[in-house]
Amino acid sequence: MKLLDKLIIKDFLKTYLFVVLMLILIVLVLDFTEKNDTYIRNKVPTPEVLQYMLNYGLYLNNLLTPITVFISVIFITSKMAGRTEIIAILSSGVSFVRMLVPFILSALLIAVVSFFLNGWILPVATAGVSEFKVKYLDKQQNFDQQNIHIKIAPDTYAYLSRYYTSTNMGYAFTLEQIEDGQLISKLSADRIVWDTTKNAWSVRNWRLRELRDMHEEWSAGESMDTVLSISPADFDLPLNHHETLTLPKLNEQIRILEDRGADNIGFYRIEKYVRFMSPFAAIILTFIGVIVSAKKTRGGSGFKIALGFLLAFVYIILFLLSRTFAEAGTAYPVLSVWIPNIVFAVTGMVLYKTVPR
């Protein structure tokens, strides 16, 4: 089987790379055709367009992995079944599980590469795509934010009614220090502005209320510098910021948001869960693909490839739905993220009973 293992692995990886490149090229051509007028109108430099297409291609590779793996497996296996090679292998005493080994090894290699891409390469590419769109395609995009709550220290909480990233200025600012459920001090200001010369925040028209034992102290002023453990960069974040962080930076951001008690920490945690979950899709779908296409049928490989596309799209839709449920605040986000893999793994075990012996 060693020679056959090498042939299967070689054919699997070659077919996978071919399918990936073809699908990515098709999508990139369609995307370029759609945006070409915008490129010309905004005078986008050719090198930046090419860099955008490279980054977008990496993003597509990650998105299309379930489809490309599944189609590659079904194409290879159905071709073997059509030439009665699978019957010959099983008739020689080789078990179906043993025949699966080269397929699983190939899928494992794809999964490892996918994890590396998801953790370190793809976030950089996603950030590049976002920057390109903001710079050339979505110039009117508004980054103003409203009703911002931030925990900036273990017992200190900040609130902004509205913040404008273009001027680094916020309105209706409050800073509260709460210990053991009791308010210790409250700083209120009409505005808060980032002072670029001092690299510090300055509050305007401020009022400070401090509770001292059995009495209160009040003070007020027109302007005062204050030290906060946040900067304008914490406000000027794209909506998909969690997707643009490498795995080490994602872990660091989760730690920072946990210390602050931020409301949007769930998006970052779910992104981390997804990066560890998604590589397993290649292995599970490979297992199902071999089972589905192991039998020789009259219709040939065409029907099986169509079935492969259908099942792969079902997986992607199920993945998107489960991620949406997780981001909506379900009680068990890890379980929600893993639902597609669990459902397809169980489906694969049920289908395994139907394989030829």
C-alpha distance (Angstrom), angle and dihedral (degrees) to the residues before:
residue distance angle dihedral
M1 . . .
K2 3.81 . .
L3 3.79 92.8 .
L4 3.79 90.8 45.1
D5 3.81 90.1 47.6
K6 3.80 90.7 55.8
L7 3.81 92.0 47.7
I8 3.82 92.8 49.8
I9 3.81 93.2 46.7
K10 3.80 90.9 47.2
D11 3.82 93.6 48.6
F12 3.80 92.2 43.5
L13 3.80 95.2 52.5
K14 3.82 93.5 41.7
T15 3.80 91.5 51.1
Y16 3.80 91.6 44.9
L17 3.81 92.8 52.1
F18 3.81 91.5 45.7
V19 3.81 93.3 50.4
V20 3.82 91.6 45.5
L21 3.80 93.1 50.8
M22 3.80 93.8 45.5
L23 3.80 95.0 49.6
I24 3.81 93.1 44.0
L25 3.82 92.2 48.3
I26 3.80 91.5 49.6
V27 3.82 92.6 50.6
L28 3.82 92.4 44.4
V29 3.80 92.0 51.0
L30 3.81 90.8 50.2
D31 3.81 91.1 46.1
F32 3.82 92.2 48.9
T33 3.80 91.5 48.4
E34 3.80 90.8 51.5
K35 3.83 95.0 47.6
N36 3.81 100.3 35.1
D37 3.81 93.9 98.3
T38 3.80 89.8 51.6
Y39 3.81 90.9 50.3
I40 3.81 90.5 52.8
R41 3.81 94.3 44.1
N42 3.83 93.5 49.3
K43 3.84 93.0 39.5
V44 3.79 93.3 -126.1
P45 3.85 111.5 -169.6
T46 3.80 113.5 -113.2
P47 3.85 94.3 -125.6
E48 3.81 90.0 56.5
V49 3.80 91.6 49.0
L50 3.81 89.8 51.6
Q51 3.82 91.0 47.5
Y52 3.80 89.8 50.1
M53 3.81 91.2 50.6
L54 3.83 90.6 49.9
N55 3.80 91.7 50.3
Y56 3.80 91.8 44.6
G57 3.81 89.9 49.1
L58 3.82 90.2 55.8
Y59 3.79 89.3 49.9
L60 3.81 90.7 50.4
N61 3.79 91.3 49.3
N62 3.79 90.2 59.8
L63 3.81 92.8 44.4
L64 3.81 94.3 48.0
T65 3.82 97.7 43.0
P66 3.85 94.5 101.9
I67 3.81 90.7 51.4
T68 3.80 96.6 43.5
V69 3.79 94.6 46.6
F70 3.78 92.8 47.4
I71 3.80 94.6 46.8
S72 3.81 91.9 46.7
V73 3.80 92.5 51.7
I74 3.79 93.9 46.8
F75 3.81 92.6 46.7
I76 3.82 93.1 50.8
T77 3.81 96.2 41.6
S78 3.81 96.6 43.8
K79 3.80 89.8 49.3
M80 3.82 89.5 52.8
A81 3.80 90.6 46.7
G82 3.82 91.4 49.3
R83 3.82 90.2 55.4
T84 3.84 89.5 46.7
E85 3.81 89.2 -119.0
I86 3.79 92.5 132.8
I87 3.81 90.9 53.1
A88 3.79 89.4 50.8
I89 3.81 92.3 49.1
L90 3.79 93.7 49.5
S91 3.83 92.0 43.2
S92 3.81 90.0 55.9
G93 3.79 90.1 64.1
V94 3.79 98.9 -96.4
S95 3.80 111.7 137.7
F96 3.77 122.1 -128.7
V97 3.81 89.9 -116.9
R98 3.81 90.3 55.5
M99 3.78 90.3 49.4
L100 3.80 88.4 54.4
V101 3.83 92.6 59.6
P102 3.85 98.9 87.0
F103 3.80 90.9 44.9
I104 3.80 92.1 50.7
L105 3.82 91.8 45.6
S106 3.80 90.0 53.1
A107 3.81 91.0 47.4
L108 3.81 89.7 48.2
L109 3.81 90.4 54.2
I110 3.82 90.2 50.0
A111 3.82 89.6 47.8
V112 3.82 92.4 52.7
V113 3.81 92.0 48.6
S114 3.81 89.6 45.8
F115 3.81 91.6 52.6
F116 3.82 90.7 50.5
L117 3.81 90.9 48.7
N118 3.82 92.6 46.7
G119 3.78 93.1 48.3
W120 3.79 103.5 42.3
I121 3.82 116.0 2.5
L122 3.80 106.4 37.0
P123 3.86 96.0 53.4
V124 3.81 89.7 57.0
A125 3.81 90.3 48.6
T126 3.82 91.4 47.3
A127 3.81 90.3 51.1
G128 3.81 88.9 51.1
V129 3.81 91.5 51.4
S130 3.81 91.3 49.1
E131 3.81 93.2 48.7
F132 3.80 91.5 48.3
K133 3.81 92.3 51.1
V134 3.79 92.6 48.4
K135 3.81 92.6 46.8
Y136 3.80 100.0 44.0
L137 3.80 112.2 7.9
D138 3.81 108.4 32.9
K139 3.79 102.3 32.6
Q140 3.77 92.3 149.8
Q141 3.79 93.7 54.9
N142 3.81 110.9 135.2
F143 3.80 119.3 -137.5
D144 3.81 96.8 -178.0
Q145 3.80 112.8 131.3
Q146 3.80 132.8 -156.7
N147 3.81 136.4 -156.4
I148 3.79 97.1 9.8
H149 3.82 119.1 -174.4
I150 3.81 118.3 -170.9
K151 3.77 131.5 174.9
I152 3.81 102.7 -146.5
A153 3.83 98.5 173.4
P154 3.82 136.8 10.8
D155 3.84 91.7 -88.4
T156 3.82 101.9 16.7
Y157 3.80 126.2 90.8
A158 3.81 130.1 -175.0
Y159 3.80 130.3 -160.8
L160 3.81 132.2 -169.3
S161 3.78 124.2 -172.8
R162 3.81 91.7 -157.1
Y163 3.79 135.8 -4.4
Y164 3.83 128.2 -164.4
T165 3.79 114.9 -155.8
S166 3.81 92.6 -165.7
T167 3.83 91.9 65.5
N168 3.83 99.9 20.9
M169 3.78 88.9 -125.7
G170 3.79 131.1 134.6
Y171 3.81 133.2 -168.2
A172 3.83 134.7 -144.8
F173 3.80 94.1 18.8
T174 3.80 123.8 -174.4
L175 3.80 130.4 179.5
E176 3.80 116.8 -167.7
Q177 3.79 130.3 -173.3
I178 3.79 112.3 -156.7
E179 3.81 125.0 -178.5
D180 3.81 123.4 -177.2
G181 3.78 90.2 -12.6
Q182 3.81 94.2 -54.0
L183 3.78 126.7 113.2
I184 3.82 110.8 -118.3
S185 3.80 100.8 174.0
K186 3.79 139.7 -7.9
L187 3.79 126.4 -160.4
S188 3.81 116.0 -165.9
A189 3.81 126.9 -175.1
D190 3.76 137.4 172.8
R191 3.80 91.1 -136.6
I192 3.78 140.9 10.2
V193 3.81 119.9 -158.3
W194 3.81 132.7 -173.0
D195 3.82 110.0 -124.0
T196 3.81 105.8 -147.4
T197 3.82 93.2 -166.9
K198 3.81 93.7 56.3
N199 3.82 97.4 27.0
A200 3.77 88.1 -131.9
W201 3.80 140.2 107.6
S202 3.79 121.9 -99.3
V203 3.81 122.0 -160.0
R204 3.82 120.4 -150.4
N205 3.81 126.7 -152.3
W206 3.77 92.2 4.2
R207 3.81 133.8 -178.2
L208 3.80 123.6 -164.1
R209 3.78 124.3 -161.3
E210 3.83 118.4 -172.1
L211 3.79 126.6 -177.8
R212 3.82 112.2 -144.6
D213 3.80 114.2 -175.2
M214 3.80 103.6 -70.8
H215 3.80 99.2 -5.4
E216 3.82 142.1 53.0
E217 3.77 130.7 -126.9
W218 3.79 123.2 -151.3
S219 3.78 129.9 -164.3
A220 3.78 136.3 164.1
G221 3.77 142.1 -179.0
E222 3.77 147.2 162.6
S223 3.82 100.0 -109.5
M224 3.80 136.8 7.2
D225 3.81 135.2 165.9
T226 3.80 115.7 -126.8
V227 3.78 133.8 -173.5
L228 3.82 116.5 -128.3
S229 3.80 127.9 171.0
I230 3.80 90.6 -127.1
S231 3.79 133.7 78.7
P232 3.83 136.0 -164.5
A233 3.80 87.7 -91.6
D234 3.82 88.3 69.8
F235 3.81 89.4 62.1
D236 3.81 100.3 38.3
L237 3.78 94.3 71.4
P238 3.82 126.4 134.4
L239 3.78 119.2 -122.8
N240 3.81 90.3 -108.3
H241 3.81 94.7 47.1
H242 3.82 91.2 130.4
E243 3.81 89.2 59.7
T244 3.83 93.1 53.8
L245 3.82 96.9 58.1
T246 3.80 123.3 94.7
L247 3.80 114.8 -127.0
P248 3.85 95.5 -97.3
K249 3.82 91.1 47.3
L250 3.80 90.1 45.7
N251 3.81 90.5 55.5
E252 3.80 89.9 48.1
Q253 3.81 92.2 49.3
I254 3.81 90.8 50.2
R255 3.82 89.7 52.9
I256 3.82 91.6 49.7
L257 3.80 92.7 48.4
E258 3.81 91.0 47.5
D259 3.81 89.7 54.7
R260 3.79 90.4 49.3
G261 3.78 95.7 42.8
A262 3.80 91.0 -128.9
D263 3.80 119.6 -173.1
N264 3.82 95.3 -136.4
I265 3.80 97.2 56.0
G266 3.82 90.1 107.6
F267 3.81 91.8 71.1
Y268 3.81 91.1 56.4
R269 3.80 94.3 46.2
I270 3.80 92.0 48.9
E271 3.81 90.4 49.1
K272 3.80 88.3 55.1
Y273 3.82 91.7 49.0
V274 3.81 90.7 49.6
R275 3.81 93.0 52.3
F276 3.80 90.9 56.2
M277 3.80 93.5 41.2
S278 3.80 103.5 46.1
P279 3.86 98.5 65.1
F280 3.82 89.6 61.8
A281 3.80 88.8 62.4
A282 3.83 90.1 74.8
I283 3.81 91.7 57.0
I284 3.81 96.0 44.2
L285 3.80 94.5 46.0
T286 3.79 91.2 46.8
F287 3.80 89.6 54.4
I288 3.82 91.5 50.4
G289 3.81 92.8 42.9
V290 3.80 93.6 56.3
I291 3.80 91.4 48.1
V292 3.81 94.4 47.9
S293 3.81 94.6 49.5
A294 3.82 101.9 34.4
K295 3.80 93.8 94.9
K296 3.78 121.5 80.1
T297 3.79 111.1 -122.1
R298 3.78 135.9 -176.1
G299 3.78 93.1 -120.4
G300 3.80 92.7 61.6
S301 3.80 122.6 -146.1
G302 3.81 97.4 -41.9
F303 3.80 95.2 81.5
K304 3.80 91.6 44.4
I305 3.80 92.8 50.9
A306 3.81 89.2 50.3
L307 3.80 88.8 49.4
G308 3.81 88.5 49.4
F309 3.80 91.3 54.5
L310 3.80 90.3 48.7
L311 3.81 95.0 49.8
A312 3.81 92.1 44.4
F313 3.81 91.3 52.0
V314 3.80 89.4 48.1
Y315 3.80 88.5 53.8
I316 3.82 92.4 50.1
I317 3.82 92.6 47.7
L318 3.81 90.6 47.9
F319 3.81 89.7 48.8
L320 3.81 92.6 51.0
L321 3.81 91.8 47.4
S322 3.81 93.4 48.1
R323 3.81 91.2 48.9
T324 3.80 90.3 50.1
F325 3.80 90.7 51.6
A326 3.81 90.4 48.8
E327 3.82 92.7 50.0
A328 3.80 89.8 47.8
G329 3.79 88.2 67.9
T330 3.80 107.6 -95.7
A331 3.79 117.4 177.8
Y332 3.81 93.2 -115.0
P333 3.84 109.3 35.5
V334 3.83 93.1 168.5
L335 3.80 90.9 56.7
S336 3.81 91.3 45.9
V337 3.79 91.9 53.0
W338 3.81 91.7 48.9
I339 3.82 95.2 49.0
P340 3.86 95.1 98.7
N341 3.81 92.7 52.0
I342 3.80 92.3 44.4
V343 3.82 93.3 49.0
F344 3.81 94.0 46.9
A345 3.82 92.8 43.0
V346 3.81 90.4 54.6
T347 3.81 89.5 45.1
G348 3.80 89.5 52.3
M349 3.81 92.2 52.0
V350 3.82 90.5 50.7
L351 3.81 91.9 48.6
Y352 3.80 90.5 47.7
K353 3.82 88.9 74.2
T354 3.81 89.3 63.7
V355 3.83 98.2 54.7
P356 3.81 119.8 113.5
R357 3.78 115.5 -97.4
